[in-house]
Amino acid sequence: MSRVAIVKGTNPQNMTVKALEMANALEALQKGKPVLIKPNYINASHPSTGITTDSRVIEGVVAFLKLHQVGDVVIGEGSGFADTFRAFQVAGVDRVAEKWKVRLADLNKDEFVEVKPVNPLALKQVKIARTALESTIISVPKLKPHRMAGVTLSLKNMMGAVTPKGSIHNPLSEKIVDLASVIKPSVAVIDGIIAGEGYETSGAPVEMNLVIAGLDPVAVDAVGAAVMGILPDSVKHLRLAEERGLGTCDLKQIETLGEPIEKVRKKFRTSFLSKFLFM
């Protein structure tokens, strides 16, 4: 069974370290390979809006890595609607990087490599940032729904490593899965401190005080969906990812550690449009 940790508390950094320890995240890291921490900065909104990844969760990931003497760490993102470094500054990630002496990277300005997924559902070729291709990836998305994909969590977060971003749309769910087959996160950490309801950029914050983590990104996303009151098997890209052997979205096959889903679940308001698009 896949194992997913759910930690509730008041100290995001400590909660993140605890969740990663509970999930045995160290075993997913390849010795000698750089680690890419991939947050979600779709724009330069402050994390308190429920749109972007909380820098305190990012700091928890960095602290966990440093605790286990992981040396080569980069925090990288390719923002879709803002200057990436401006988004880092607004979120306070630049201060985290300076404090812990880790690199920041704008993946939009990285060297891109054209990759052809094997037996794709829809994505025949895609240009991916070399940093993502050559690193162990820790995906750190925000807990929030999405108008077209149903949820925007650890798998969809990989779109930030692609150029152009629009190449992953139409059909979105199939292409998210194809992309995950090439750059599947080894660890997923969902920032549910101040989550966002409505849709991906609605700016409707919901205080949840949660961190969700695991080594199966499909399972982590399924738990994240369930915490928002969204049935995981109603999210097309999670079903397709399971069918492709990328993980499980069946809650009966997922062991949750820490808080039970039922205790922390809250029914999120979602976009009216999403009810018709993400099935």
C-alpha positions as CSV (number, residue, x, y, z in Angstrom):
1,M,0.0,0.0,0.0
2,S,1.1,3.6,-0.6
3,R,1.6,5.6,2.6
4,V,0.7,9.2,2.9
5,A,1.3,11.4,6.0
6,I,-1.1,14.1,7.1
7,V,0.2,16.4,9.8
8,K,-1.8,19.2,11.4
9,G,-0.3,21.9,13.5
10,T,0.8,25.5,14.0
11,N,4.5,25.4,12.9
12,P,4.7,24.7,9.1
13,Q,8.4,24.1,9.0
14,N,8.4,21.5,11.8
15,M,5.2,20.0,10.4
16,T,6.9,19.5,7.0
17,V,9.9,17.9,8.6
18,K,7.7,15.6,10.6
19,A,5.6,14.6,7.5
20,L,8.7,13.8,5.5
21,E,10.1,11.7,8.3
22,M,6.8,9.8,8.6
23,A,6.8,9.2,4.9
24,N,10.4,7.9,4.9
25,A,11.2,10.5,2.3
26,L,15.0,9.9,2.6
27,E,14.6,6.5,0.9
28,A,13.3,8.2,-2.3
29,L,16.4,10.4,-2.8
30,Q,19.2,9.0,-5.0
31,K,22.6,9.4,-3.6
32,G,24.8,11.8,-5.5
33,K,21.9,13.2,-7.5
34,P,20.8,16.9,-7.1
35,V,17.4,17.6,-5.5
36,L,15.0,20.0,-7.2
37,I,12.3,21.4,-4.8
38,K,9.5,22.5,-7.2
39,P,6.9,24.8,-5.6
40,N,3.9,26.3,-7.3
41,Y,4.2,30.0,-8.2
42,I,1.7,30.3,-11.0
43,N,1.9,34.1,-10.3
44,A,3.4,36.4,-7.7
45,S,0.6,36.3,-5.2
46,H,1.4,35.9,-1.5
47,P,0.9,32.4,0.0
48,S,-1.7,33.9,2.3
49,T,-4.0,34.2,-0.7
50,G,-4.3,30.4,-1.1
51,I,-2.6,30.6,-4.5
52,T,1.1,30.0,-4.0
53,T,3.3,27.7,-2.0
54,D,4.1,28.8,1.6
55,S,7.9,29.5,2.0
56,R,7.7,28.0,5.5
57,V,6.8,24.6,3.9
58,I,9.7,25.1,1.5
59,E,11.9,25.8,4.4
60,G,10.8,22.6,6.1
61,V,11.7,20.6,3.0
62,V,15.2,22.3,2.9
63,A,15.6,21.7,6.7
64,F,14.8,18.0,6.2
65,L,17.3,17.7,3.4
66,K,20.0,19.5,5.4
67,L,19.3,17.4,8.5
68,H,20.1,14.3,6.4
69,Q,23.2,16.0,4.8
70,V,21.8,16.3,1.3
71,G,24.1,18.9,-0.2
72,D,23.1,19.7,-3.8
73,V,19.7,21.4,-3.5
74,V,17.9,23.9,-5.8
75,I,14.5,25.5,-5.4
76,G,13.3,25.9,-9.0
77,E,10.1,27.1,-10.7
78,G,9.0,28.5,-14.0
79,S,6.1,30.8,-13.3
80,G,3.3,31.0,-15.8
81,F,2.1,34.5,-15.2
82,A,4.9,36.4,-13.4
83,D,8.6,36.9,-13.2
84,T,9.7,33.8,-11.3
85,F,12.2,35.7,-9.1
86,R,9.6,38.3,-8.2
87,A,7.3,35.4,-7.2
88,F,10.1,34.0,-5.0
89,Q,10.5,37.4,-3.3
90,V,6.8,37.9,-2.6
91,A,6.6,34.4,-1.0
92,G,9.9,34.9,0.9
93,V,11.6,32.0,-0.8
94,D,14.7,34.2,-1.6
95,R,15.2,34.6,2.2
96,V,14.9,30.8,2.7
97,A,17.5,30.2,0.0
98,E,19.9,32.7,1.5
99,K,19.5,31.4,5.0
100,W,20.1,27.8,4.1
101,K,22.6,28.5,1.3
102,V,20.6,26.7,-1.5
103,R,20.3,27.8,-5.1
104,L,17.3,29.5,-6.7
105,A,16.5,28.8,-10.3
106,D,14.1,30.2,-12.8
107,L,13.2,27.2,-14.9
108,N,11.8,29.4,-17.6
109,K,15.4,30.4,-18.3
110,D,16.9,26.9,-18.0
111,E,18.3,24.9,-20.9
112,F,15.4,22.9,-22.4
113,V,15.6,19.3,-23.7
114,E,13.1,17.9,-26.1
115,V,11.7,14.6,-24.8
116,K,9.4,12.1,-26.4
117,P,7.2,10.2,-23.8
118,V,7.0,6.4,-24.4
119,N,3.5,5.3,-25.6
120,P,2.0,8.7,-24.9
121,L,-1.7,9.3,-24.4
122,A,-1.5,12.7,-26.1
123,L,1.9,14.4,-25.5
124,K,4.1,13.2,-28.4
125,Q,7.0,15.5,-27.5
126,V,7.7,18.2,-24.9
127,K,10.5,20.6,-24.0
128,I,11.5,20.1,-20.3
129,A,14.0,22.1,-18.2
130,R,17.3,20.1,-17.9
131,T,17.4,20.8,-14.2
132,A,14.1,18.9,-13.7
133,L,15.3,16.0,-15.9
134,E,18.6,15.6,-14.1
135,S,17.3,15.9,-10.5
136,T,15.3,14.0,-7.9
137,I,12.1,16.1,-7.7
138,I,10.2,17.0,-4.6
139,S,7.0,18.6,-5.8
140,V,5.5,21.1,-3.3
141,P,2.2,22.4,-4.6
142,K,-0.6,24.3,-2.9
143,L,-3.8,22.6,-1.8
144,K,-6.4,23.9,-4.2
145,P,-8.9,22.9,-6.9
146,H,-8.4,23.6,-10.6
147,R,-11.0,24.7,-13.2
148,M,-9.9,22.2,-15.9
149,A,-7.9,19.5,-14.1
150,G,-10.1,19.2,-11.0
151,V,-7.1,19.6,-8.7
152,T,-3.7,21.2,-9.1
153,L,-1.4,19.2,-6.9
154,S,1.9,17.4,-7.2
155,L,1.5,16.0,-10.7
156,K,0.1,19.1,-12.4
157,N,2.8,21.1,-10.6
158,M,5.3,19.7,-13.1
159,M,4.0,22.0,-15.8
160,G,6.3,24.7,-14.4
161,A,9.2,22.8,-15.8
162,V,7.9,22.9,-19.4
163,T,8.0,25.3,-22.2
164,P,5.6,26.5,-23.6
165,K,3.1,25.9,-20.8
166,G,0.3,25.7,-23.2
167,S,1.8,22.6,-24.7
168,I,0.3,20.6,-21.8
169,H,-3.2,21.7,-22.5
170,N,-5.9,20.2,-24.7
171,P,-6.2,17.5,-23.6
172,L,-4.9,18.5,-20.2
173,S,-5.5,15.4,-18.1
174,E,-3.8,13.1,-20.6
175,K,-0.8,15.4,-21.0
176,I,-0.4,15.7,-17.3
177,V,0.0,12.0,-17.1
178,D,2.4,11.8,-20.1
179,L,4.5,14.5,-18.4
180,A,4.5,12.6,-15.2
181,S,5.8,9.5,-17.0
182,V,9.0,11.6,-17.8
183,I,9.4,13.7,-14.7
184,K,7.5,12.0,-11.9
185,P,8.1,13.5,-8.5
186,S,10.0,11.2,-6.1
187,V,8.4,12.9,-3.2
188,A,5.2,15.0,-3.0
189,V,4.6,17.6,-0.2
190,I,1.3,19.5,-0.3
191,D,1.1,22.8,1.4
192,G,-2.2,22.9,3.1
193,I,-1.4,25.6,5.6
194,I,-3.6,28.3,3.9
195,A,-5.3,26.4,1.1
196,G,-7.3,27.9,-1.7
197,E,-10.9,27.1,-2.8
198,G,-12.8,28.0,-5.9
199,Y,-10.1,27.5,-8.6
200,E,-6.3,27.8,-9.0
201,T,-6.1,31.6,-8.9
202,S,-9.3,32.7,-7.2
203,G,-7.6,34.0,-4.1
204,A,-10.2,32.5,-1.7
205,P,-8.0,31.3,1.2
206,V,-9.0,28.5,3.5
207,E,-7.1,27.9,6.8
208,M,-6.4,24.2,7.1
209,N,-3.0,24.1,8.8
210,L,-2.0,20.8,7.1
211,V,1.0,19.3,5.4
212,I,0.5,16.1,3.3
213,A,3.5,14.1,2.1
214,G,4.4,10.8,0.6
215,L,6.5,9.0,-2.0
216,D,3.6,8.1,-4.3
217,P,2.6,11.4,-5.9
218,V,-0.7,9.9,-7.2
219,A,-1.6,8.8,-3.7
220,V,-0.6,12.1,-2.2
221,D,-2.8,13.9,-4.7
222,A,-5.6,11.5,-4.1
223,V,-5.5,12.3,-0.4
224,G,-5.2,16.0,-1.1
225,A,-8.3,15.8,-3.3
226,A,-10.2,13.8,-0.6
227,V,-9.2,16.4,2.0
228,M,-10.9,19.1,-0.2
229,G,-14.0,16.9,-0.4
230,I,-13.3,15.9,-4.0
231,L,-13.5,12.2,-4.9
232,P,-10.1,11.1,-6.2
233,D,-11.6,8.9,-8.9
234,S,-13.5,11.9,-10.3
235,V,-10.2,13.5,-11.2
236,K,-9.4,12.2,-14.7
237,H,-5.6,12.6,-14.6
238,L,-5.4,10.7,-11.3
239,R,-7.4,7.8,-12.8
240,L,-5.2,7.8,-15.9
241,A,-2.0,8.0,-13.8
242,E,-3.1,4.9,-11.9
243,E,-3.9,3.1,-15.1
244,R,-0.4,3.9,-16.4
245,G,1.1,2.4,-13.2
246,L,2.4,5.7,-11.9
247,G,0.7,5.3,-8.4
248,T,-2.6,4.7,-6.8
249,C,-5.6,7.0,-6.4
250,D,-7.7,4.3,-4.6
251,L,-8.1,5.5,-1.0
252,K,-8.6,1.8,0.0
253,Q,-5.1,1.1,-1.1
254,I,-3.5,4.1,0.7
255,E,-2.4,4.0,4.3
256,T,-2.7,7.4,5.9
257,L,-0.4,8.2,8.8
258,G,-1.0,10.9,11.4
259,E,-4.4,12.6,11.0
260,P,-7.2,10.6,9.4
261,I,-8.8,12.2,6.3
262,E,-12.2,12.2,7.9
263,K,-10.9,14.4,10.7
264,V,-9.4,17.1,8.5
265,R,-11.7,17.0,5.5
266,K,-13.5,20.2,4.5
267,K,-15.8,20.6,1.5
268,F,-14.1,23.1,-0.8
269,R,-16.1,25.3,-3.1
270,T,-15.0,24.6,-6.7
271,S,-15.4,26.3,-10.0
272,F,-18.8,25.8,-11.7
273,L,-16.8,25.1,-14.9
274,S,-14.8,22.3,-13.3
275,K,-17.9,20.2,-12.7
276,F,-18.1,19.7,-16.5
277,L,-14.4,19.6,-17.5
278,F,-12.4,17.4,-15.2
279,M,-14.4,14.2,-15.3
